[in-house]
Amino acid sequence: MRVLVLGATGRVGSEAVRLACSAGHEVTAFVRDPTKFSGDAGVRVVVGDIAHPESLAAALQAGCDSVLNAVGVDPLKPSTFVTDSTREILAAMELAKVTRYVAVSGTANMPEKTAFGSFTAFALGLTPVRHAMRDHRAAFEIVRNSKLDWSLAGCPWIKDGAATGAYVESAIFPGGFKSIQPGDVAHFLTKILARSDYSKKIIGIWNA
């Protein structure tokens, strides 16, 4: 596929660029600062900013059939960045007639079918990460109500560290504290790019 990676210099995005190239995809990295990009020489680099929709529109029009969104902000600080950027990204994709979208989301957007799971979501709402939960929840509603062929990775805490190469996939969040490595998130996102069985689903991933 021809994939545009957003957040290509970040912890998840930089690894997604590498893995997408290894999988044979034609990759374009969308970056604000090209000096921070140290990816594969075969990657096309487009300089732009999601805060400036015209630069994103230009990148999409240049030729791609999928978007891998790995942008993110500090989950401990109040922000609507994920919501606002998702709105701009999806609008630009619609104009460019690009339909495949994979992105990072949160476990709070997943179904919870255990009392422990519901309690955990309630408890998290009282902690500093409640800002990130609200931001991701609003972004999820935008994606879910779109006409895109979307797939989301429901991620708990993304902690620094090397990829494990092994993680759990689940359509239901069972509750409790869980975490996952950036490289494992990137692996999941690139794996599902061309997979129709993940279409219009949010799948939770965490290290066992």
Residue frames relative to the residue before (quaternion, step in Angstrom):
aa qw qx qy qz dx dy dz
M 1.0000 0.0000 0.0000 0.0000 0.00 0.00 0.00
R 0.3954 -0.6452 0.5843 0.2933 3.53 -1.33 0.28
V 0.0054 -0.8508 0.5206 -0.0721 3.55 -0.24 1.30
L 0.2369 -0.7373 0.6189 0.1310 3.52 -1.03 0.92
V 0.1723 -0.7969 0.5748 0.0695 3.58 -0.63 1.15
L 0.1717 -0.7733 0.6061 0.0717 3.54 -0.74 1.15
G 0.7575 0.2509 -0.2319 0.5562 3.56 -0.87 0.93
A 0.2244 0.8525 -0.4512 0.1388 3.55 1.19 0.61
T 0.6911 0.4380 -0.3003 0.4902 3.61 1.19 -0.19
G 0.5408 0.6474 -0.3872 0.3721 3.59 1.27 0.01
R 0.7489 -0.4062 0.2751 0.4455 3.55 -1.33 0.03
V 0.7317 0.3823 -0.2225 0.5186 3.58 0.91 -0.92
G 0.6865 0.5327 -0.2909 0.4004 3.56 0.83 -0.99
S 0.6525 0.5162 -0.3284 0.4471 3.59 0.93 -0.82
E 0.6664 0.4743 -0.2989 0.4915 3.57 1.04 -0.76
A 0.6145 0.5446 -0.3469 0.4533 3.59 1.09 -0.65
V 0.6042 0.5455 -0.3506 0.4631 3.57 1.06 -0.72
R 0.6740 0.5021 -0.2947 0.4547 3.57 0.86 -0.97
L 0.7007 0.4747 -0.2711 0.4584 3.57 0.86 -0.97
A 0.6382 0.5224 -0.3318 0.4579 3.58 1.02 -0.75
C 0.6287 0.5174 -0.3257 0.4805 3.57 1.06 -0.73
S 0.6578 0.5158 -0.3048 0.4565 3.56 0.96 -0.89
A 0.6787 0.4854 -0.2824 0.4733 3.57 1.13 -0.64
G 0.5875 -0.6217 0.3485 0.3833 3.58 1.29 0.02
H 0.4586 0.6751 -0.4616 0.3476 3.58 1.23 0.21
E 0.4202 -0.6496 0.5663 0.2840 3.54 -1.27 0.47
V 0.1128 -0.8665 0.4863 -0.0079 3.56 -0.27 1.30
T 0.0907 -0.7423 0.6617 0.0548 3.51 -1.13 0.87
A 0.2181 -0.7781 0.5801 0.1020 3.56 -0.78 1.06
F 0.1980 -0.7729 0.5965 0.0866 3.57 -0.75 1.12
V 0.0831 0.8285 -0.5384 0.1297 3.58 -0.36 1.25
R 0.4485 -0.6614 0.5266 0.2899 3.55 -1.21 0.54
D 0.7950 0.1529 -0.0529 0.5847 3.57 1.00 -0.88
P 0.3032 -0.7970 0.4923 0.1746 3.62 -0.21 1.23
T 0.5846 0.5893 -0.3843 0.4041 3.61 1.14 -0.42
K 0.6607 0.4984 -0.3040 0.4719 3.58 1.25 -0.37
F 0.6110 0.5526 -0.3561 0.4410 3.57 1.27 -0.11
S 0.0044 0.8090 -0.5858 0.0473 3.56 -0.74 1.07
G 0.2901 0.8065 -0.4684 0.2147 3.54 1.09 0.76
D 0.7903 -0.3109 0.2538 0.4629 3.52 -1.39 -0.23
A 0.5533 -0.6358 0.4314 0.3219 3.56 -1.03 0.81
G 0.6624 0.5239 -0.3063 0.4392 3.58 1.15 -0.49
V 0.5396 0.6286 -0.3944 0.3975 3.57 1.29 -0.04
R 0.3460 -0.7050 0.5785 0.2204 3.55 -0.98 0.86
V 0.1866 -0.7944 0.5727 0.0786 3.57 -0.79 1.02
V 0.0715 -0.7753 0.6274 0.0150 3.55 -0.88 1.03
V 0.2775 -0.7680 0.5583 0.1465 3.55 -0.75 1.05
G 0.3053 0.7414 -0.5477 0.2390 3.55 -0.77 1.04
D 0.2959 -0.7323 0.5875 0.1763 3.52 -1.34 -0.02
I 0.4829 -0.6763 0.4716 0.2949 3.57 -0.82 0.98
A 0.5984 0.5685 -0.3555 0.4385 3.57 1.18 -0.52
H 0.7086 0.3325 -0.2291 0.5788 3.57 1.32 -0.24
P 0.3034 -0.8239 0.4474 0.1700 3.60 0.15 1.30
E 0.6061 0.5815 -0.3737 0.3935 3.58 1.04 -0.63
S 0.6488 0.5060 -0.3288 0.4636 3.60 1.05 -0.66
L 0.6317 0.5101 -0.3270 0.4836 3.58 1.08 -0.68
A 0.6361 0.5316 -0.3278 0.4532 3.59 0.97 -0.85
A 0.6458 0.5234 -0.3165 0.4570 3.57 1.00 -0.83
A 0.6478 0.5193 -0.3159 0.4592 3.58 1.00 -0.83
L 0.6672 0.4963 -0.2986 0.4683 3.59 0.98 -0.81
Q 0.6717 0.5052 -0.2947 0.4547 3.55 0.96 -0.87
A 0.5901 0.6010 -0.3597 0.4015 3.57 1.20 -0.53
G 0.6735 -0.5245 0.2812 0.4384 3.56 1.24 -0.21
C 0.4439 0.6264 -0.5577 0.3154 3.54 -0.39 1.28
D 0.2510 -0.7745 0.5576 0.1617 3.57 -1.18 0.43
S 0.7719 0.1972 -0.1598 0.5828 3.58 1.27 0.22
V 0.2068 -0.7548 0.6106 0.1210 3.53 -1.26 0.54
L 0.1230 -0.7486 0.6481 0.0659 3.55 -0.99 0.91
N 0.1193 -0.8317 0.5420 0.0146 3.55 -0.38 1.27
A 0.0481 0.8110 -0.5770 0.0834 3.55 -0.48 1.25
V 0.3340 0.7485 -0.5120 0.2570 3.59 1.13 0.52
G 0.0833 0.8023 -0.5872 0.0668 3.56 -1.15 0.50
V 0.2257 -0.7466 0.6095 0.1417 3.53 -1.34 0.27
D 0.7028 -0.4311 0.3461 0.4477 3.56 -1.31 0.10
P 0.3586 -0.7745 0.4777 0.2081 3.63 -0.51 1.14
L 0.6402 0.5428 -0.3260 0.4351 3.59 1.22 -0.25
K 0.6874 0.4584 -0.2810 0.4883 3.58 1.26 -0.18
P 0.5405 -0.6110 0.4577 0.3536 3.62 -1.01 0.73
S 0.2079 0.7746 -0.5692 0.1811 3.57 -0.83 0.99
T 0.1874 -0.7393 0.6293 0.1492 3.54 -1.27 0.48
F 0.2616 0.8177 -0.4837 0.1702 3.56 1.26 0.40
V 0.6660 0.5032 -0.3207 0.4476 3.61 0.84 -0.93
T 0.6525 0.5095 -0.3082 0.4687 3.59 0.95 -0.86
D 0.7033 0.4768 -0.2734 0.4509 3.56 0.76 -1.05
S 0.6835 0.4765 -0.2972 0.4664 3.58 0.90 -0.88
T 0.6145 0.5415 -0.3520 0.4531 3.60 1.03 -0.71
R 0.6353 0.5323 -0.3256 0.4551 3.57 0.97 -0.84
E 0.6829 0.4795 -0.2825 0.4732 3.59 0.94 -0.91
I 0.6473 0.5290 -0.3218 0.4445 3.58 0.95 -0.86
L 0.6987 0.4747 -0.2814 0.4553 3.58 0.80 -0.97
A 0.6237 0.5278 -0.3392 0.4662 3.58 1.05 -0.69
A 0.6634 0.4950 -0.2986 0.4752 3.57 0.99 -0.85
M 0.6355 0.5280 -0.3275 0.4583 3.58 1.03 -0.76
E 0.6397 0.5298 -0.3272 0.4506 3.56 0.98 -0.82
L 0.6602 0.5044 -0.3046 0.4657 3.58 0.95 -0.85
A 0.7227 0.4290 -0.2333 0.4891 3.57 1.04 -0.83
K 0.3762 -0.7498 0.4560 0.2972 3.58 1.36 -0.11
V 0.3795 0.6619 -0.5225 0.3806 3.54 1.01 0.97
T 0.1651 -0.8666 0.4687 0.0451 3.59 -0.54 1.12
R 0.6817 0.4883 -0.3082 0.4494 3.63 1.07 -0.52
Y 0.0326 0.8100 -0.5773 0.0976 3.55 -0.72 1.15
V 0.0319 0.7661 -0.6410 0.0356 3.57 -0.83 1.04
A 0.0681 0.8254 -0.5498 0.1084 3.56 -0.91 0.88
V 0.5459 -0.5729 0.5024 0.3483 3.50 -1.40 0.22
S 0.0054 0.7632 -0.6460 0.0133 3.54 -1.04 0.87
G 0.5107 -0.6565 0.4585 0.3128 3.58 -1.23 -0.31
T 0.6060 -0.5743 0.4026 0.3754 3.58 -1.18 0.45
A 0.5668 0.6111 -0.3892 0.3921 3.61 1.16 -0.45
N 0.6508 0.5096 -0.3159 0.4657 3.59 1.22 -0.32
M 0.5869 0.6023 -0.3542 0.4091 3.57 1.29 -0.11
P 0.5863 -0.5495 0.4447 0.3955 3.58 -1.22 0.40
E 0.1308 -0.7741 0.6159 0.0657 3.57 -1.06 0.77
K 0.0649 -0.8500 0.5226 -0.0135 3.56 -0.40 1.21
T 0.6482 0.4370 -0.3543 0.5132 3.54 1.16 0.50
A 0.5983 -0.5638 0.4188 0.3857 3.57 -1.13 0.56
F 0.6283 0.5417 -0.3311 0.4497 3.57 1.07 -0.78
G 0.6470 0.5280 -0.3193 0.4479 3.55 0.99 -0.85
S 0.6639 0.4948 -0.3050 0.4704 3.59 0.90 -0.88
F 0.6442 0.5238 -0.3180 0.4577 3.55 0.98 -0.85
T 0.6404 0.5347 -0.3285 0.4428 3.56 0.99 -0.83
A 0.6519 0.5055 -0.3205 0.4656 3.58 0.92 -0.87
F 0.6373 0.5205 -0.3236 0.4671 3.58 1.01 -0.80
A 0.6669 0.5077 -0.2977 0.4571 3.56 0.93 -0.93
L 0.6493 0.5198 -0.3227 0.4517 3.57 0.95 -0.83
G 0.6076 0.5778 -0.3473 0.4200 3.55 1.13 -0.60
L 0.6759 0.4742 -0.2868 0.4859 3.57 1.25 -0.29
T 0.6278 0.5399 -0.3220 0.4590 3.58 1.29 -0.10
P 0.7038 -0.4636 0.3149 0.4366 3.63 -1.22 0.19
V 0.6375 0.5355 -0.3530 0.4269 3.64 1.07 -0.51
R 0.3977 0.7188 -0.4833 0.3026 3.61 1.22 0.08
H 0.5965 0.5688 -0.3661 0.4321 3.59 1.13 -0.60
A 0.6683 0.4829 -0.2921 0.4847 3.57 0.94 -0.90
M 0.6184 0.5507 -0.3435 0.4431 3.58 1.02 -0.78
R 0.6787 0.4872 -0.2909 0.4662 3.57 0.88 -0.93
D 0.6423 0.5313 -0.3148 0.4539 3.55 1.02 -0.86
H 0.6955 0.4578 -0.2719 0.4825 3.59 0.88 -0.94
R 0.6243 0.5414 -0.3510 0.4404 3.59 1.03 -0.67
A 0.6582 0.4980 -0.3057 0.4748 3.58 0.97 -0.85
A 0.6432 0.5106 -0.3184 0.4734 3.58 1.03 -0.79
F 0.6239 0.5504 -0.3306 0.4456 3.57 1.03 -0.80
E 0.6481 0.5189 -0.3215 0.4553 3.59 0.96 -0.80
I 0.6219 0.5302 -0.3350 0.4690 3.57 1.07 -0.73
V 0.6756 0.4865 -0.2910 0.4714 3.58 0.91 -0.93
R 0.6769 0.5189 -0.3000 0.4273 3.57 0.83 -1.01
N 0.7299 0.4200 -0.2331 0.4863 3.59 1.04 -0.73
S 0.5263 0.6288 -0.4133 0.3960 3.58 1.28 0.09
K 0.5152 -0.6284 0.4882 0.3184 3.56 -1.35 0.11
L 0.4282 0.7286 -0.4424 0.3000 3.56 1.27 0.16
D 0.4308 -0.6066 0.5889 0.3158 3.50 -1.39 0.26
W 0.0768 0.8605 -0.4917 0.1090 3.55 0.22 1.32
S 0.0247 -0.7450 0.6653 0.0425 3.53 -1.36 0.43
L 0.1189 -0.8193 0.5603 0.0262 3.57 -0.89 0.95
A 0.3306 -0.7000 0.5984 0.2065 3.52 -1.20 0.69
G 0.2367 -0.7672 0.5827 0.1258 3.57 -0.56 1.16
C 0.0269 -0.8514 0.5224 -0.0401 3.55 -0.09 1.32
P 0.3471 -0.6681 0.6091 0.2492 3.56 -1.13 0.69
W 0.7944 -0.2080 0.1821 0.5408 3.59 -1.05 -0.71
I 0.2130 -0.7582 0.6043 0.1206 3.59 -0.78 1.06
K 0.0621 -0.8407 0.5378 -0.0132 3.55 -0.22 1.28
D 0.5928 -0.5786 0.4262 0.3636 3.55 -1.17 0.58
G 0.4628 0.6605 -0.5067 0.3048 3.52 -1.15 0.66
A 0.6197 -0.5586 0.4083 0.3705 3.53 -1.28 0.36
A 0.5909 -0.5767 0.4337 0.3609 3.54 -1.15 0.64
T 0.3868 -0.7300 0.5175 0.2230 3.56 -1.03 0.78
G 0.3607 -0.7355 0.4918 0.2951 3.55 1.15 -0.63
A 0.7439 0.2808 -0.1897 0.5760 3.58 1.30 0.07
Y 0.1828 0.7744 -0.5869 0.1499 3.56 -0.74 1.05
V 0.4986 -0.6419 0.5030 0.2939 3.52 -1.26 0.52
E 0.1498 -0.7412 0.6443 0.1146 3.56 -1.17 0.68
S 0.1099 0.8019 -0.5785 0.1011 3.57 -0.86 0.93
A 0.4035 -0.7040 0.5350 0.2353 3.55 -1.10 0.76
I 0.7280 0.3403 -0.1965 0.5617 3.57 1.32 -0.22
F 0.3193 -0.7309 0.5647 0.2118 3.57 -0.99 0.80
P 0.2931 -0.8094 0.4864 0.1495 3.59 -0.52 1.16
G 0.5610 -0.6019 0.3938 0.4098 3.59 1.24 -0.19
G 0.6345 0.5291 -0.4012 0.3956 3.53 -1.32 0.13
F 0.5646 -0.5846 0.4496 0.3706 3.56 -1.26 0.27
K 0.0468 0.7820 -0.6174 0.0718 3.55 -0.85 1.03
S 0.0964 -0.7856 0.6089 0.0527 3.54 -1.25 0.41
I 0.1075 -0.7766 0.6169 0.0691 3.53 -1.32 0.27
Q 0.4781 -0.6748 0.4914 0.2730 3.56 -1.17 0.65
P 0.6230 -0.5698 0.3807 0.3772 3.62 -1.05 0.65
G 0.6654 0.5190 -0.3096 0.4382 3.58 0.93 -0.86
D 0.6423 0.5089 -0.3250 0.4721 3.57 1.10 -0.65
V 0.6034 0.5301 -0.3526 0.4802 3.59 1.11 -0.64
A 0.6571 0.5123 -0.3034 0.4623 3.57 0.93 -0.92
H 0.6285 0.5395 -0.3323 0.4511 3.57 1.00 -0.81
F 0.6697 0.4974 -0.3023 0.4613 3.58 0.90 -0.92
L 0.6723 0.5104 -0.3070 0.4396 3.59 0.85 -0.93
T 0.6942 0.4520 -0.2857 0.4819 3.59 0.91 -0.84
K 0.6003 0.5734 -0.3540 0.4308 3.58 1.11 -0.65
I 0.7651 0.4019 -0.2080 0.4581 3.57 0.89 -0.91
L 0.3592 0.7698 -0.4744 0.2307 3.59 1.25 -0.11
A 0.8144 0.2240 -0.0899 0.5278 3.57 0.77 -1.04
R 0.5244 0.6410 -0.3991 0.3935 3.60 1.24 0.41
S 0.3123 -0.7766 0.5215 0.1653 3.58 -0.56 1.16
D 0.6044 0.5866 -0.3642 0.3975 3.63 1.15 -0.45
Y 0.6628 0.4559 -0.3148 0.5037 3.59 1.27 -0.08
S 0.3944 0.7604 -0.4498 0.2527 3.58 1.28 0.00
K 0.8586 0.0449 -0.0864 0.5033 3.55 -1.04 0.98
K 0.5627 0.5588 -0.4028 0.4570 3.54 1.01 0.92
I 0.2007 -0.7067 0.6551 0.1764 3.50 -1.31 0.46
I 0.0829 -0.8107 0.5793 -0.0166 3.53 -0.62 1.20
G 0.3547 -0.7404 0.5351 0.1993 3.54 -0.78 1.03
I 0.0480 -0.7823 0.6209 0.0132 3.55 -1.06 0.80
W 0.1693 0.7661 -0.6083 0.1196 3.56 -1.00 0.87
N 0.5591 -0.6063 0.4473 0.3460 3.53 -1.17 0.56
A 0.4938 -0.6869 0.4542 0.2795 3.53 -0.90 0.97
